[in-house]
Amino acid sequence: MMPLLLLFFLLSSTLFFLFIFKLFFRSENKLQSRMQHYLSIEEEEKLSREKVDGKQLSFIKVMKERVQKKVLTKEKNNRLELKIAQAGLPLKPEEYILFQWISTAFMGGVFYLLTDNWLFLPFGGVIGFLLPKWYLQKKQKERITKFNEGLADMITTIVGSLRAGFSFPQALKSVAEEAAAPIKEEIDYVIKEMQFGKGIEDALKDLYERMPSEDLDLMIQAILIQRQVGGNLATVLDKIIETIRDRTKIQRQITTLTAQGRLSGYVIALLPVILGFLLYLIQPDYIGGLFHNPIGMAMVGAGVISGIIGFVLIKKITTIEV
């Protein structure tokens, strides 16, 4: 009976999560709806479709408005918007909060059904609460890393355009036409800001806020100094390209040399947790004393603290800034 109940819960929770996800990311400007609009489909069909869409989205809109008013302050909303922009996710802050709540309830229920112990319900809830945050940080790092990998080529394109006689805004347009994501997306955004009246200095500073890269900061500072003092910007950017490529080469060498140490840190952090969880599933009575006896709980707490300290120390040792 228990496996069937677990299967039913996982299936229903997955379907509910996919339903919410689809509603959030549902595009209102699909190709089919545009074709129907421009081909003058009957007004009754259009009105009925809008009514159905409105009923489906009304509950989600109400929830998003309540979250935005009661949970998100202006400062927290701006901070979340910046993090989501850095990650490149098509989300709004209130949608991120709702997904965090859904993930918390889902993981808590899964852990309870797997272990049949109320002690693991808050443990699973904490994991579910932290999971969207971990994913957001992961996407931020991946996007910044990908941006840094293409930054040298981007500056090379700018240098070539400047030496061909183009202005700096025209050089940025050349980058937007030739580069791949995420450089293309960010440069397009910079160009739009400049077209709407924002100065080059402010647009570049906003770019650095969305992409907190040291190499990008070096390029922006060189451009700002050149605009104030004067000089040959192409020559300065050439030197920056050499610096960026040298730093990238050294970083890759460090990543290779510290791979074994980083793997040891992950093993130290995850092996006790995974082993204890598997033992609990195989023979609950064997390891259950650790969670019912005060001495056992103290030993578990000491082990968790020791594992965290070991992981942090190894992380510090293997993290070398260039």
ABEGO torsion letter per residue (X at the ends): XAAAAAAAAAAAAAAAAAAAAAAAABBAABAAAAAAAAAGBBAAAAAAAAAAAAAAAAAAAAAAAAAAAAABBAAAAAAAAAAAAAAGBBBBAAAAAAAAAAAAAAAAAAAAAAAGBAAAAAAAAAAAAAAAAAAAAAAAAAAAAAAAAAAAAAAAAAAAAAAAGBBAAAAAAAAAAABBOAAAAAAAAAAAAAAAGBBAAAAAAAAAAABBBAAAAAAAAAAAAAAAAEEBAAAAAAAAAAAAAAAAAAAAAAAAAAAAAAAAAAAAAAAAAAAAAAAAAABAAAAAAAAABAAAAAAAAAAAAAAAAAAAAAAAAABBBX
